[in-house]
Amino acid sequence: MRDPRLSQVILALHREPGKDWTVEELASVMGASRSVFAQRFLAVTGTTPARYLTELRMQLAVQWIGKGQDSIENVAYRLGYGSLAAFSRAFKRIVGKSPAMVRHDMIPTS
């Protein structure tokens, strides 16, 4: 990213994807007002900060679930979801499959 202030926001999201980020906190990382931050984020990334974070979390979830080392519930909590049900709904909305189906598809059976 060519915008160093916005790059700091993206880096922060990637460093702590499970944090309960607010627009205020992200704007503070950028050193801008909430409205300036939200407009700049959308203009540069093509999506909202909330959508970006959700998609980032789901990319990580697919990776972690696919490794099979963590339970789906642990993955959900690591990514900031307070319940397995909320995580599963978000996962299915973004990925198109349930977490259990992704795990089944990615882990080889003997």
C-alpha positions in Angstrom: 0.0 0.0 0.0 1.3 3.4 -0.9 -0.5 5.2 2.0 1.8 4.7 5.0 -0.9 5.8 7.5 -3.4 3.4 6.1 -0.8 0.7 5.9 -0.4 0.9 9.7 -4.1 0.2 10.0 -3.9 -2.9 7.7 -0.9 -4.1 9.6 -2.6 -3.7 12.9 -5.6 -5.7 11.7 -3.3 -8.5 10.5 -1.4 -8.5 13.7 -4.5 -8.7 15.9 -7.3 -10.2 13.9 -9.2 -11.4 17.0 -9.3 -8.0 18.6 -12.7 -6.3 18.9 -11.6 -3.3 16.8 -13.7 -0.2 16.6 -13.7 2.4 13.9 -12.5 4.9 16.5 -9.4 2.7 17.3 -8.6 2.2 13.6 -9.0 5.9 12.9 -6.6 6.6 15.8 -4.0 4.2 14.4 -4.3 6.1 11.1 -4.3 9.5 12.9 -7.5 10.6 11.3 -11.1 11.3 12.2 -13.6 8.4 11.9 -15.2 9.8 8.8 -11.8 10.5 7.0 -10.5 7.1 8.0 -13.7 5.3 6.7 -13.7 7.2 3.4 -10.0 6.6 2.8 -10.2 2.9 3.7 -13.1 2.3 1.4 -11.4 4.3 -1.4 -8.2 2.4 -1.2 -9.4 -1.2 -0.4 -12.8 -1.1 -2.0 -14.5 -2.4 1.1 -15.4 -1.2 4.6 -13.1 -1.9 7.6 -15.6 -4.3 9.1 -15.9 -6.3 5.9 -12.2 -6.3 5.5 -11.7 -7.6 9.0 -14.4 -10.3 8.6 -12.9 -11.5 5.4 -9.4 -11.6 6.9 -10.7 -13.6 9.8 -12.4 -16.1 7.5 -9.2 -16.5 5.5 -7.3 -17.3 8.7 -10.1 -19.5 9.8 -10.0 -21.6 6.7 -6.2 -22.0 7.1 -6.4 -22.9 10.8 -9.4 -25.3 10.3 -7.7 -26.9 7.4 -4.7 -27.8 9.5 -6.9 -29.6 12.0 -4.8 -28.7 15.0 -7.4 -26.6 16.7 -11.0 -27.2 17.4 -13.4 -25.1 15.4 -14.5 -23.5 18.7 -10.9 -22.5 19.5 -10.5 -21.0 16.1 -13.7 -19.0 16.6 -12.5 -17.6 20.0 -9.0 -16.9 18.6 -10.6 -14.7 15.9 -12.7 -12.7 18.4 -16.1 -14.4 18.1 -17.9 -14.8 21.4 -19.8 -17.8 20.4 -19.4 -20.7 18.0 -22.8 -20.0 16.5 -21.9 -16.4 15.6 -18.6 -17.6 14.1 -20.4 -20.3 12.1 -22.9 -17.9 10.6 -20.2 -15.5 9.6 -18.0 -18.3 8.2 -20.8 -19.7 6.1 -21.8 -16.3 4.8 -18.3 -15.5 3.7 -16.9 -18.9 2.7 -20.1 -20.5 1.5 -19.7 -23.7 3.6 -19.8 -24.5 7.3 -16.6 -24.8 9.2 -17.2 -28.5 9.7 -17.6 -29.0 5.9 -14.4 -27.1 5.2 -12.5 -29.2 7.8 -13.9 -32.4 6.2 -12.9 -31.3 2.7 -9.4 -30.3 3.7 -8.3 -33.0 6.1 -7.4 -36.2 4.3 -9.0 -39.4 5.6 -7.1 -42.6 5.8 
